[in-house]
Amino acid sequence: MKRTLLAGVFLLGVVFSLVTESKADVNPDQVYGMLCALCHGADGQPTKQGKQFGSPDFTDANWQKSKTDEQLLQSMTKGTDNPNYRPIKDMIEELLGVSVDVSIFVPKVRNFGPK
């Protein structure tokens, strides 16, 4: 419990330094690295923890083809059927108290797909 709390406080500090109130100041690569990569992996392939939570493999061509940009955006704002997933929009708003246009993360997810 202490470890989780300390990790959360650390992430809050790091993310706070990366995100400001302006959408233009949000770096999707840095935010992905701090929040999303914990489960989705730095390379788009789920981490061990991510696999346990049911995170998809963003590098999988079939998964990429199965999702529209609108579906990705919906999952980032509204969530998915996976009870372990918290929408990135909610996480940023709760941790930082700022609203972010999460559509800037769609290209980040797409870039993990096969070229």
All heavy atoms as an XYZ file, in Angstrom:
886
protein
N       0.827     -1.191      0.000
C       0.000      0.000      0.000
C       0.875      1.260      0.000
O       0.632      2.171     -0.758
C      -0.925     -0.063      1.223
C      -1.762      1.161      1.411
S      -3.109      1.157      0.226
C      -4.017      2.534      0.812
N       1.889      1.275      0.897
C       2.790      2.424      0.953
C       3.499      2.626     -0.373
O       3.649      3.742     -0.835
C       3.845      2.208      2.042
C       3.581      2.900      3.311
C       4.791      2.730      4.211
C       4.463      3.122      5.610
N       5.587      2.918      6.509
N       3.927      1.506     -0.956
C       4.654      1.568     -2.219
C       3.778      2.157     -3.322
O       4.216      2.983     -4.111
C       5.123      0.165     -2.578
C       6.039      0.108     -3.725
C       6.543     -1.295     -3.868
N       7.308     -1.405     -5.079
C       7.766     -2.520     -5.537
N       7.552     -3.637     -4.883
N       8.444     -2.560     -6.646
N       2.516      1.723     -3.382
C       1.582      2.229     -4.376
C       1.337      3.721     -4.176
O       1.312      4.488     -5.131
C       0.254      1.453     -4.304
O       0.526      0.071     -4.513
C      -0.723      1.937     -5.350
N       1.169      4.119     -2.921
C       0.943      5.529     -2.619
C       2.141      6.372     -3.012
O       2.003      7.424     -3.628
C       0.624      5.703     -1.132
C       0.345      7.120     -0.658
C      -0.854      7.696     -1.403
C       0.096      7.124      0.831
N       3.343      5.894     -2.684
C       4.556      6.627     -3.051
C       4.710      6.730     -4.563
O       5.078      7.778     -5.086
C       5.780      5.961     -2.443
C       5.950      6.124     -0.944
C       7.134      5.293     -0.456
C       6.138      7.571     -0.560
N       4.409      5.650     -5.260
C       4.490      5.669     -6.722
C       3.487      6.669     -7.290
O       3.795      7.417     -8.214
C       4.240      4.279     -7.294
N       2.288      6.696     -6.724
C       1.271      7.636     -7.182
C       1.681      9.078     -6.955
O       1.509      9.939     -7.814
N       2.254      9.365     -5.807
C       2.718     10.724     -5.507
C       3.845     11.113     -6.453
O       3.879     12.231     -6.969
C       3.169     10.835     -4.026
C       3.876     12.146     -3.770
C       1.978     10.671     -3.102
N       4.757     10.185     -6.704
C       5.848     10.450     -7.633
C       5.309     10.764     -9.028
O       5.704     11.738     -9.656
C       6.793      9.251     -7.703
C       7.835      9.374     -8.779
C       8.909     10.223     -8.617
C       7.726      8.648     -9.951
C       9.869     10.345     -9.613
C       8.671      8.763    -10.948
C       9.753      9.618    -10.778
N       4.401      9.905     -9.510
C       3.825     10.122    -10.841
C       3.081     11.442    -10.918
O       3.165     12.153    -11.913
C       2.883      8.979    -11.219
C       3.545      7.702    -11.677
C       2.507      6.624    -11.915
C       4.355      7.930    -12.924
N       2.362     11.772     -9.868
C       1.643     13.045     -9.846
C       2.612     14.195    -10.018
O       2.379     15.107    -10.806
C       0.855     13.186     -8.543
C       0.154     14.514     -8.325
C      -0.888     14.741     -9.414
C      -0.490     14.566     -6.959
N       3.721     14.159     -9.319
C       4.712     15.220     -9.441
C       5.309     15.299    -10.824
O       5.458     16.382    -11.393
N       5.642     14.154    -11.391
C       6.236     14.129    -12.724
C       5.241     14.604    -13.767
O       5.553     15.442    -14.604
C       6.756     12.716    -13.072
C       7.197     12.634    -14.512
C       7.899     12.342    -12.145
N       4.030     14.073    -13.702
C       3.020     14.461    -14.683
C       2.671     15.933    -14.529
O       2.497     16.647    -15.518
C       1.764     13.565    -14.572
C       0.648     14.071    -15.466
C       2.106     12.143    -14.957
N       2.598     16.408    -13.309
C       2.289     17.826    -13.090
C       3.326     18.706    -13.764
O       3.010     19.751    -14.315
C       2.220     18.142    -11.592
C       1.802     19.545    -11.315
C       0.477     19.920    -11.467
C       2.724     20.491    -10.927
C       0.078     21.218    -11.229
C       2.338     21.796    -10.681
C       1.017     22.157    -10.831
N       4.577     18.273    -13.753
C       5.616     19.061    -14.399
C       5.524     18.993    -15.922
O       6.065     19.842    -16.609
C       6.998     18.600    -13.941
O       7.290     17.330    -14.468
N       4.825     17.982    -16.458
C       4.722     17.805    -17.907
C       3.472     18.419    -18.516
O       3.432     18.720    -19.695
C       4.734     16.318    -18.245
C       5.974     15.542    -17.839
C       5.762     14.067    -18.127
C       7.192     16.060    -18.558
N       2.429     18.540    -17.716
C       1.136     18.979    -18.229
C       0.758     20.297    -17.586
O       0.878     20.465    -16.393
C       0.040     17.926    -17.913
C      -1.303     18.366    -18.456
C       0.431     16.583    -18.477
N       0.290     21.219    -18.401
C      -0.212     22.478    -17.885
C      -1.638     22.637    -18.357
O      -2.187     21.776    -19.008
C       0.650     23.662    -18.381
O       0.516     23.756    -19.796
C       2.109     23.492    -17.998
N      -2.234     23.776    -18.054
C      -3.630     23.989    -18.423
C      -3.858     24.105    -19.922
O      -4.955     23.953    -20.399
C      -4.155     25.241    -17.717
C      -4.247     25.059    -16.226
C      -4.836     26.256    -15.534
O      -5.728     26.888    -16.105
O      -4.404     26.531    -14.424
N      -2.841     24.357    -20.681
C      -2.993     24.539    -22.118
C      -2.758     23.235    -22.860
O      -1.750     22.573    -22.659
C      -2.001     25.590    -22.616
O      -1.974     25.606    -24.012
N      -3.691     22.877    -23.733
C      -3.562     21.669    -24.551
C      -2.265     21.692    -25.342
O      -1.614     20.677    -25.514
C      -4.765     21.567    -25.478
C      -4.669     20.494    -26.527
C      -5.886     20.451    -27.371
C      -5.638     21.125    -28.669
N      -6.660     20.906    -29.655
N      -1.869     22.865    -25.807
C      -0.673     22.979    -26.628
C       0.588     22.599    -25.860
O       1.592     22.238    -26.449
C      -0.548     24.400    -27.173
N       0.544     22.670    -24.542
C       1.714     22.374    -23.729
C       1.822     20.905    -23.336
O       2.773     20.531    -22.670
C       1.700     23.231    -22.467
C       1.883     24.708    -22.777
O       2.525     25.040    -23.782
O       1.367     25.520    -22.005
N       0.868     20.106    -23.703
C       0.887     18.691    -23.340
C       1.705     17.927    -24.359
O       1.465     18.002    -25.555
C      -0.554     18.121    -23.274
C      -0.518     16.626    -23.022
C      -1.349     18.831    -22.204
N       2.683     17.185    -23.874
C       3.502     16.357    -24.742
C       2.990     14.926    -24.626
O       3.212     14.277    -23.600
C       4.967     16.451    -24.324
C       5.865     15.638    -25.223
O       5.533     14.517    -25.614
N       7.009     16.189    -25.549
N       2.300     14.418    -25.655
C       1.717     13.084    -25.554
C       2.760     11.992    -25.319
O       2.487     11.014    -24.643
C       0.978     12.884    -26.869
C       1.421     13.965    -27.766
C       1.999     15.052    -26.937
N       3.973     12.156    -25.843
C       5.005     11.147    -25.630
C       5.391     11.067    -24.152
O       5.533      9.981    -23.597
C       6.246     11.448    -26.464
C       5.994     11.310    -27.954
O       5.165     10.464    -28.346
O       6.633     12.044    -28.737
N       5.547     12.216    -23.522
C       5.931     12.231    -22.113
C       4.800     11.728    -21.220
O       5.040     10.949    -20.302
C       6.351     13.636    -21.687
C       7.666     14.049    -22.292
C       8.052     15.453    -21.916
O       7.204     16.332    -21.768
N       9.342     15.683    -21.766
N       3.582     12.155    -21.485
C       2.454     11.704    -20.676
C       2.249     10.204    -20.859
O       2.031      9.473    -19.897
C       1.167     12.494    -20.998
C      -0.030     11.904    -20.275
C       1.344     13.963    -20.628
N       2.351      9.721    -22.098
C       2.240      8.281    -22.346
C       3.301      7.537    -21.529
O       3.016      6.537    -20.879
C       2.400      7.954    -23.838
C       2.295      6.469    -24.111
C       1.075      5.893    -24.412
C       3.420      5.645    -24.022
C       0.974      4.519    -24.631
C       3.316      4.276    -24.239
C       2.101      3.721    -24.541
O       1.994      2.372    -24.742
N       4.522      8.035    -21.572
C       5.612      7.397    -20.845
C       5.383      7.344    -19.347
O       5.759      6.380    -18.682
N       4.747      8.366    -18.801
C       4.526      8.433    -17.363
C       3.276      7.679    -16.906
O       3.283      7.089    -15.832
C       4.396      9.887    -16.913
C       5.665     10.679    -17.006
S       6.908     10.023    -15.889
C       8.172      9.583    -17.041
N       2.225      7.693    -17.689
C       0.958      7.095    -17.261
C       0.613      5.814    -18.012
O       0.326      4.794    -17.396
C      -0.189      8.103    -17.432
C      -0.157      9.343    -16.549
C      -1.307     10.263    -16.884
C      -0.180      8.954    -15.085
N       0.630      5.859    -19.292
C       0.127      4.751    -20.106
C       1.095      3.577    -20.190
O       0.675      2.418    -20.200
C      -0.188      5.240    -21.519
S      -1.223      6.718    -21.561
N       2.394      3.889    -20.272
C       3.396      2.840    -20.473
C       3.472      1.865    -19.304
O       3.983      0.757    -19.470
C       4.770      3.460    -20.724
N       2.952      2.240    -18.157
C       2.968      1.326    -17.013
C       2.263      0.015    -17.356
O       2.676     -1.047    -16.918
C       2.295      1.974    -15.808
C       2.997      3.202    -15.240
C       2.111      3.868    -14.197
C       4.336      2.826    -14.658
N       1.197      0.112    -18.144
C       0.459     -1.095    -18.555
C       0.630     -1.403    -20.037
O       0.725     -2.560    -20.425
C      -1.026     -0.939    -18.235
S      -1.379     -0.923    -16.470
N       0.646     -0.364    -20.863
C       0.686     -0.564    -22.315
C       2.099     -0.714    -22.856
O       2.267     -1.016    -24.033
C      -0.021      0.591    -23.025
C      -1.487      0.620    -22.777
N      -2.353     -0.307    -23.311
C      -2.255      1.461    -22.033
C      -3.590     -0.037    -22.910
N      -3.557      1.023    -22.134
N       3.100     -0.489    -22.028
C       4.492     -0.646    -22.436
C       5.003      0.542    -23.220
O       4.264      1.177    -23.967
N       6.270      0.843    -23.046
C       6.894      1.963    -23.754
C       6.878      1.757    -25.262
O       6.855      2.713    -26.031
C       8.329      2.159    -23.265
N       6.861      0.476    -25.672
C       6.883      0.140    -27.096
C       5.506     -0.234    -27.639
O       5.384     -0.690    -28.767
C       7.870     -0.990    -27.347
C       7.509     -2.266    -26.587
O       6.519     -2.267    -25.810
O       8.217     -3.272    -26.769
N       4.462     -0.067    -26.818
C       3.105     -0.396    -27.266
C       2.683     -1.823    -26.982
O       1.534     -2.188    -27.199
N       3.612     -2.649    -26.507
C       3.286     -4.030    -26.138
C       3.053     -4.063    -24.636
O       3.833     -3.494    -23.870
C       4.415     -4.973    -26.523
C       4.611     -5.055    -28.017
C       5.749     -5.998    -28.386
O       6.697     -6.180    -27.647
N       5.644     -6.576    -29.571
N       1.982     -4.713    -24.195
C       1.655     -4.678    -22.774
C       2.776     -5.226    -21.890
O       3.458     -6.173    -22.252
C       0.402     -5.537    -22.649
C       0.183     -6.175    -23.952
C       1.072     -5.552    -24.965
N       2.929     -4.570    -20.757
C       3.877     -5.026    -19.752
C       3.303     -6.265    -19.064
O       2.147     -6.635    -19.296
C       4.102     -3.936    -18.698
O       2.846     -3.665    -18.043
C       4.653     -2.658    -19.314
N       4.087     -6.868    -18.192
C       3.597     -8.019    -17.428
C       2.337     -7.619    -16.659
O       1.329     -8.335    -16.666
C       4.683     -8.507    -16.467
C       4.299     -9.716    -15.673
C       5.444    -10.170    -14.779
C       5.039    -11.358    -13.948
N       6.115    -11.797    -13.058
N       2.382     -6.465    -16.019
C       1.211     -5.955    -15.290
C       0.062     -5.686    -16.256
O      -1.087     -6.002    -15.979
C       1.572     -4.679    -14.544
C       0.408     -4.029    -13.843
C       0.828     -2.753    -13.132
O       1.937     -2.604    -12.674
N      -0.092     -1.809    -13.055
N       0.386     -5.101    -17.394
C      -0.629     -4.813    -18.396
C      -1.328     -6.060    -18.897
O      -2.539     -6.063    -19.110
N      -0.571     -7.119    -19.098
C      -1.171     -8.386    -19.536
C      -2.153     -8.900    -18.488
O      -3.224     -9.395    -18.826
C      -0.083     -9.424    -19.808
C       0.701     -9.155    -21.070
C       1.800    -10.167    -21.264
C       2.633     -9.811    -22.485
N       3.782    -10.707    -22.639
N      -1.778     -8.773    -17.216
C      -2.670     -9.209    -16.138
C      -3.957     -8.387    -16.128
O      -5.014     -8.889    -15.789
C      -1.970     -9.097    -14.784
C      -0.836    -10.073    -14.608
C      -0.046     -9.841    -13.333
O      -0.151     -8.807    -12.686
N       0.757    -10.818    -12.964
N      -3.844     -7.118    -16.503
C      -5.007     -6.227    -16.523
C      -5.783     -6.292    -17.825
O      -6.826     -5.672    -17.969
C      -4.590     -4.782    -16.264
C      -4.153     -4.511    -14.857
C      -3.181     -3.563    -14.612
C      -4.706     -5.169    -13.783
C      -2.776     -3.285    -13.313
C      -4.312     -4.907    -12.488
C      -3.338     -3.965    -12.245
N      -5.262     -7.015    -18.819
C      -5.970     -7.153    -20.084
C      -5.698     -6.032    -21.076
O      -6.516     -5.760    -21.961
N      -4.537     -5.383    -20.975
C      -4.186     -4.308    -21.907
C      -3.955     -4.865    -23.306
O      -3.316     -5.904    -23.454
C      -2.908     -3.597    -21.435
O      -3.102     -2.994    -20.189
N      -4.444     -4.170    -24.330
C      -4.230     -4.651    -25.698
C      -2.796     -4.393    -26.158
O      -2.093     -3.549    -25.609
C      -5.219     -3.828    -26.523
C      -5.379     -2.569    -25.767
C      -5.268     -2.951    -24.308
N      -2.400     -5.104    -27.194
C      -1.093     -4.925    -27.818
C      -1.258     -3.920    -28.956
O      -1.812     -4.238    -30.008
C      -0.586     -6.274    -28.340
C       0.796     -6.190    -28.959
O       1.304     -5.070    -29.192
O       1.369     -7.259    -29.217
N      -0.767     -2.709    -28.742
C      -0.904     -1.650    -29.752
C      -0.092     -1.935    -31.011
O      -0.313     -1.305    -32.038
C      -0.474     -0.300    -29.186
C      -1.354      0.239    -28.088
C      -0.845      1.167    -27.190
C      -2.677     -0.130    -27.948
C      -1.641      1.699    -26.182
C      -3.484      0.385    -26.950
C      -2.957      1.306    -26.057
N       0.848     -2.871    -30.951
C       1.666     -3.192    -32.123
C       1.001     -4.235    -33.018
O       1.483     -4.484    -34.120
C       3.063     -3.708    -31.713
O       2.933     -4.962    -31.044
C       3.782     -2.706    -30.814
N      -0.080     -4.818    -32.551
C      -0.774     -5.876    -33.288
C      -1.589     -5.275    -34.436
O      -2.489     -4.465    -34.211
C      -1.682     -6.649    -32.330
C      -2.402     -7.777    -33.018
O      -3.429     -7.502    -33.673
O      -1.961     -8.936    -32.888
N      -1.268     -5.681    -35.659
C      -1.953     -5.138    -36.846
C      -3.449     -5.404    -36.802
O      -4.239     -4.529    -37.175
C      -1.346     -5.737    -38.111
N      -3.847     -6.569    -36.357
C      -5.275     -6.883    -36.290
C      -5.994     -6.004    -35.278
O      -7.117     -5.564    -35.511
C      -5.486     -8.366    -35.966
C      -5.071     -9.257    -37.104
O      -5.215     -8.906    -38.274
N      -4.524    -10.407    -36.777
N      -5.351     -5.747    -34.130
C      -5.972     -4.866    -33.141
C      -6.099     -3.460    -33.718
O      -7.154     -2.831    -33.596
C      -5.153     -4.834    -31.834
C      -5.822     -3.985    -30.801
C      -6.770     -4.389    -29.923
C      -5.634     -2.586    -30.579
N      -7.189     -3.323    -29.157
C      -6.492     -2.205    -29.543
C      -4.815     -1.617    -31.163
C      -6.568     -0.898    -29.066
C      -4.886     -0.315    -30.691
C      -5.755      0.033    -29.656
N      -5.046     -2.964    -34.366
C      -5.077     -1.615    -34.950
C      -6.208     -1.495    -35.977
O      -6.937     -0.512    -35.988
C      -3.730     -1.274    -35.609
C      -2.618     -0.978    -34.634
C      -2.669      0.431    -34.075
O      -3.385      1.302    -34.546
N      -1.889      0.661    -33.037
N      -6.375     -2.527    -36.806
C      -7.425     -2.500    -37.833
C      -8.819     -2.577    -37.212
O      -9.784     -2.090    -37.795
C      -7.253     -3.665    -38.810
C      -6.074     -3.521    -39.727
C      -5.942     -4.761    -40.607
C      -4.619     -4.781    -41.315
N      -4.409     -6.036    -42.047
N      -8.911     -3.181    -36.048
C     -10.220     -3.386    -35.427
C     -10.754     -2.144    -34.717
O     -11.913     -2.115    -34.315
C     -10.161     -4.547    -34.425
O      -9.483     -4.163    -33.239
N      -9.935     -1.113    -34.587
C     -10.333      0.100    -33.861
C     -10.270      1.317    -34.770
O      -9.264      1.557    -35.431
C      -9.401      0.343    -32.655
C      -9.334     -0.791    -31.669
C     -10.659     -1.011    -30.978
C     -10.552     -2.171    -30.002
N     -11.840     -2.687    -29.603
N     -11.348      2.083    -34.764
C     -11.331      3.362    -35.477
C     -10.726      4.411    -34.546
O     -10.642      4.210    -33.323
C     -12.748      3.806    -35.870
O     -13.496      4.075    -34.671
C     -13.451      2.764    -36.724
N     -10.341      5.531    -35.113
C      -9.833      6.627    -34.287
C     -10.900      7.074    -33.289
O     -10.589      7.390    -32.138
C      -9.404      7.814    -35.150
C      -8.123      7.538    -35.924
O      -7.486      6.479    -35.705
O      -7.746      8.389    -36.755
N     -12.141      7.073    -33.721
C     -13.244      7.463    -32.831
C     -13.371      6.483    -31.657
O     -13.608      6.901    -30.519
C     -14.555      7.547    -33.607
C     -15.739      8.005    -32.780
C     -15.581      9.373    -32.143
O     -14.905     10.260    -32.721
O     -16.135      9.576    -31.034
N     -13.191      5.204    -31.918
C     -13.249      4.220    -30.831
C     -12.101      4.423    -29.842
O     -12.292      4.297    -28.632
C     -13.224      2.796    -31.388
C     -14.514      2.388    -32.053
C     -14.396      1.051    -32.746
O     -13.421      0.776    -33.454
N     -15.399      0.206    -32.543
N     -10.912      4.732    -30.363
C      -9.782      5.010    -29.475
C     -10.085      6.225    -28.601
O      -9.865      6.214    -27.390
C      -8.501      5.254    -30.280
C      -7.932      4.067    -31.026
C      -6.698      4.480    -31.820
C      -7.604      2.935    -30.083
N     -10.604      7.261    -29.225
C     -10.941      8.474    -28.492
C     -12.002      8.197    -27.428
O     -11.906      8.673    -26.298
C     -11.410      9.558    -29.469
C     -11.641     10.936    -28.892
C     -10.401     11.475    -28.213
C     -12.097     11.883    -29.990
N     -12.992      7.396    -27.781
C     -14.035      7.045    -26.817
C     -13.453      6.293    -25.621
O     -13.830      6.550    -24.478
C     -15.124      6.193    -27.487
C     -16.079      6.984    -28.339
C     -16.891      7.956    -27.501
O     -17.440      7.617    -26.459
N     -16.957      9.190    -27.966
N     -12.534      5.376    -25.875
C     -11.945      4.632    -24.757
C     -11.110      5.550    -23.873
O     -11.073      5.376    -22.656
C     -11.118      3.455    -25.256
O      -9.933      3.875    -25.874
N     -10.469      6.545    -24.470
C      -9.655      7.481    -23.694
C     -10.505      8.442    -22.865
O     -10.039      8.970    -21.860
C      -8.746      8.285    -24.625
C      -7.667      7.464    -25.266
S      -6.726      8.479    -26.426
C      -5.931      7.231    -27.406
N     -11.737      8.662    -23.309
C     -12.608      9.598    -22.591
C     -13.668      8.903    -21.749
O     -14.001      9.369    -20.668
C     -13.306     10.576    -23.562
O     -14.039      9.834    -24.527
C     -12.314     11.478    -24.256
N     -14.188      7.784    -22.232
C     -15.304      7.106    -21.548
C     -14.921      5.775    -20.911
O     -15.659      5.247    -20.092
C     -16.456      6.849    -22.536
C     -16.950      8.065    -23.258
C     -17.772      8.942    -22.372
C     -18.344     10.076    -23.216
N     -18.762     11.190    -22.437
N     -13.804      5.194    -21.350
C     -13.398      3.897    -20.828
C     -13.773      2.767    -21.763
O     -14.248      2.988    -22.872
N     -13.541      1.557    -21.300
C     -13.822      0.353    -22.078
C     -14.599     -0.620    -21.198
O     -14.914     -0.316    -20.054
C     -12.509     -0.319    -22.538
O     -11.820     -0.812    -21.379
C     -11.605      0.644    -23.289
N     -14.831     -1.807    -21.728
C     -15.476     -2.866    -20.939
C     -14.530     -3.440    -19.883
O     -14.968     -4.147    -18.987
C     -15.953     -3.994    -21.852
C     -17.089     -3.559    -22.758
O     -17.773     -2.573    -22.437
O     -17.291     -4.218    -23.798
N     -13.256     -3.152    -20.004
C     -12.260     -3.672    -19.068
C     -12.361     -2.899    -17.741
O     -12.080     -1.705    -17.701
C     -10.857     -3.521    -19.665
C      -9.786     -4.123    -18.799
O      -9.953     -4.316    -17.596
N      -8.646     -4.396    -19.408
N     -12.734     -3.565    -16.656
C     -12.889     -2.878    -15.371
C     -11.571     -2.378    -14.788
O     -11.568     -1.549    -13.880
C     -13.525     -3.934    -14.469
C     -13.128     -5.236    -15.065
C     -13.028     -5.002    -16.545
N     -10.440     -2.847    -15.317
C      -9.135     -2.409    -14.824
C      -8.652     -1.121    -15.471
O      -7.655     -0.558    -15.060
C      -8.086     -3.506    -15.074
C      -8.411     -4.769    -14.342
O      -8.647     -4.755    -13.143
N      -8.443     -5.879    -15.060
N      -9.357     -0.673    -16.512
C      -8.914      0.487    -17.282
C      -9.560      1.767    -16.767
O     -10.773      1.820    -16.567
C      -9.252      0.293    -18.766
C      -8.908      1.494    -19.610
C      -7.591      1.782    -19.922
C      -9.900      2.342    -20.070
C      -7.267      2.890    -20.676
C      -9.588      3.451    -20.835
C      -8.267      3.723    -21.132
O      -7.957      4.822    -21.875
N      -8.734      2.788    -16.575
C      -9.237      4.120    -16.250
C      -8.919      5.027    -17.417
O      -7.770      5.097    -17.858
C      -8.549      4.663    -14.995
C      -8.951      3.869    -13.783
C      -8.876      4.611    -12.487
N      -9.519      5.897    -12.528
C      -8.962      6.999    -12.021
N      -7.792      6.964    -11.456
N      -9.613      8.147    -12.069
N      -9.901      5.747    -17.929
C      -9.643      6.639    -19.064
C      -8.560      7.666    -18.733
O      -8.545      8.233    -17.648
C     -10.991      7.314    -19.300
C     -11.999      6.396    -18.686
C     -11.299      5.755    -17.530
N      -7.677      7.894    -19.684
C      -6.579      8.842    -19.485
C      -7.111     10.244    -19.197
O      -6.537     10.980    -18.408
C      -5.596      8.827    -20.687
C      -4.350      9.652    -20.392
C      -6.252      9.326    -21.951
C      -3.455      9.046    -19.360
N      -8.207     10.600    -19.821
C      -8.792     11.923    -19.575
C      -9.123     12.086    -18.096
O      -8.786     13.097    -17.489
C     -10.025     12.132    -20.436
C     -10.653     13.508    -20.280
C     -11.688     13.730    -21.359
C     -12.343     15.072    -21.278
N     -11.450     16.209    -21.370
N      -9.757     11.084    -17.499
C     -10.106     11.143    -16.077
C      -8.861     11.209    -15.200
O      -8.815     11.949    -14.219
C     -10.940      9.933    -15.665
C     -12.324      9.919    -16.275
O     -12.741     10.941    -16.872
O     -13.000      8.879    -16.170
N      -7.855     10.416    -15.551
C      -6.635     10.392    -14.740
C      -5.968     11.763    -14.721
O      -5.561     12.247    -13.665
C      -5.667      9.330    -15.268
C      -6.139      7.922    -15.019
S      -5.075      6.661    -15.747
C      -3.542      6.967    -14.905
N      -5.852     12.385    -15.878
C      -5.212     13.700    -15.949
C      -6.045     14.732    -15.195
O      -5.507     15.538    -14.429
C      -4.982     14.122    -17.414
C      -3.914     13.217    -18.051
C      -4.566     15.579    -17.507
C      -3.755     13.391    -19.538
N      -7.354     14.704    -15.409
C      -8.211     15.679    -14.733
C      -8.182     15.498    -13.213
O      -8.113     16.475    -12.476
C      -9.635     15.596    -15.266
C      -9.765     16.177    -16.662
C     -11.164     16.091    -17.241
O     -12.063     15.529    -16.590
O     -11.340     16.584    -18.368
N      -8.226     14.260    -12.745
C      -8.220     14.021    -11.301
C      -6.874     14.332    -10.672
O      -6.804     14.899     -9.594
C      -8.627     12.577    -11.002
C     -10.093     12.322    -11.252
C     -10.475     10.859    -11.075
O      -9.738     10.112    -10.391
O     -11.518     10.476    -11.619
N      -5.800     13.933    -11.330
C      -4.472     14.144    -10.762
C      -4.015     15.595    -10.850
O      -3.347     16.098     -9.954
C      -3.441     13.247    -11.458
C      -3.573     11.757    -11.206
C      -2.597     10.982    -12.084
C      -3.318     11.440     -9.736
N      -4.364     16.251    -11.952
C      -3.839     17.590    -12.201
C      -4.869     18.703    -12.137
O      -4.503     19.872    -12.110
C      -3.152     17.628    -13.570
C      -2.073     16.569    -13.768
C      -1.553     16.612    -15.182
C      -0.956     16.763    -12.769
N      -6.122     18.330    -12.160
C      -7.158     19.352    -12.134
C      -7.245     20.172    -13.401
O      -7.676     21.320    -13.381
N      -6.798     19.609    -14.520
C      -6.861     20.305    -15.804
C      -7.595     19.440    -16.815
O      -7.619     18.217    -16.704
C      -5.457     20.657    -16.357
C      -4.742     21.623    -15.442
C      -4.624     19.423    -16.586
N      -8.185     20.069    -17.790
C      -8.861     19.361    -18.864
C      -7.935     19.294    -20.072
O      -7.316     20.293    -20.439
C     -10.147     20.101    -19.228
O     -10.831     19.401    -20.232
N      -7.828     18.118    -20.651
C      -6.933     17.900    -21.782
C      -7.717     17.300    -22.935
O      -8.539     16.414    -22.730
C      -5.782     16.944    -21.374
C      -4.913     16.604    -22.557
C      -4.956     17.549    -20.273
N      -7.451     17.775    -24.133
C      -8.040     17.182    -25.334
C      -7.239     15.927    -25.652
O      -6.127     15.991    -26.187
C      -7.975     18.175    -26.489
C      -8.510     17.600    -27.787
O      -8.947     16.431    -27.807
O      -8.486     18.329    -28.793
N      -7.777     14.770    -25.272
C      -7.030     13.521    -25.408
C      -6.900     13.034    -26.843
O      -6.227     12.029    -27.085
C      -7.612     12.407    -24.499
C      -7.411     12.744    -23.045
C      -9.053     12.123    -24.831
N      -7.486     13.736    -27.790
C      -7.321     13.323    -29.188
C      -5.849     13.373    -29.601
O      -5.464     12.709    -30.563
C      -8.175     14.186    -30.118
O      -7.723     15.526    -30.112
N      -5.030     14.101    -28.856
C      -3.599     14.156    -29.177
C      -2.906     12.820    -28.914
O      -1.795     12.601    -29.380
C      -2.876     15.288    -28.406
C      -2.932     15.035    -26.902
C      -3.443     16.646    -28.783
C      -2.093     15.983    -26.081
N      -3.573     11.906    -28.184
C      -2.992     10.597    -27.908
C      -3.320      9.557    -28.981
O      -2.679      8.509    -29.039
C      -3.433     10.084    -26.534
C      -2.916     10.928    -25.410
C      -3.741     11.844    -24.783
C      -1.605     10.819    -24.982
C      -3.274     12.637    -23.753
C      -1.123     11.606    -23.951
C      -1.957     12.516    -23.330
N      -4.297      9.830    -29.832
C      -4.671      8.868    -30.873
C      -3.495      8.600    -31.824
O      -3.159      7.436    -32.074
C      -5.947      9.312    -31.627
C      -6.210      8.426    -32.839
C      -7.142      9.319    -30.685
N      -2.820      9.643    -32.335
C      -1.666      9.361    -33.203
C      -0.555      8.588    -32.480
O       0.130      7.770    -33.098
C      -1.178     10.743    -33.626
C      -2.350     11.640    -33.444
C      -3.114     11.078    -32.282
N      -0.405      8.832    -31.202
C       0.606      8.102    -30.426
C       0.309      6.600    -30.456
O       1.194      5.794    -30.713
C       0.626      8.626    -28.987
C       1.557      7.896    -28.061
C       3.002      8.149    -28.398
C       3.939      7.380    -27.463
N       5.300      7.430    -27.910
N      -0.948      6.241    -30.221
C      -1.337      4.827    -30.253
C      -1.182      4.271    -31.669
O      -0.693      3.158    -31.857
C      -2.789      4.645    -29.732
C      -3.265      3.223    -29.945
C      -2.884      5.038    -28.265
N      -1.571      5.037    -32.670
C      -1.474      4.579    -34.056
C      -0.022      4.350    -34.478
O       0.266      3.469    -35.288
C      -2.134      5.577    -35.008
C      -3.634      5.628    -34.896
C      -4.227      4.312    -35.307
N      -5.683      4.397    -35.333
C      -6.469      3.359    -35.181
N      -5.961      2.151    -35.015
N      -7.780      3.492    -35.207
N       0.897      5.142    -33.947
C       2.302      5.014    -34.331
C       2.923      3.696    -33.871
O       3.979      3.313    -34.363
C       3.123      6.185    -33.796
C       2.924      7.426    -34.618
O       2.632      7.360    -35.805
N       3.054      8.568    -33.995
N       2.280      2.997    -32.952
C       2.787      1.696    -32.518
C       2.453      0.604    -33.539
O       3.077     -0.459    -33.527
C       2.205      1.294    -31.164
C       2.728      2.106    -30.022
C       1.862      2.860    -29.239
C       4.076      2.117    -29.725
C       2.343      3.597    -28.173
C       4.576      2.860    -28.659
C       3.689      3.598    -27.872
N       1.477      0.840    -34.377
C       1.057     -0.158    -35.353
C       2.096     -0.376    -36.434
O       3.012      0.423    -36.617
N       1.959     -1.485    -37.161
C       2.901     -1.781    -38.249
C       2.893     -0.674    -39.295
O       1.856     -0.087    -39.577
C       2.376     -3.091    -38.844
C       1.385     -3.621    -37.887
C       0.920     -2.479    -37.044
N       4.039     -0.433    -39.842
C       4.166      0.622    -40.876
C       3.984      0.036    -42.242
O       4.266     -1.038    -42.564
C       5.541      1.310    -40.793
C       5.906      1.829    -39.421
C       4.917      2.867    -38.907
C       5.360      3.436    -37.586
N       4.624      3.105    -36.440
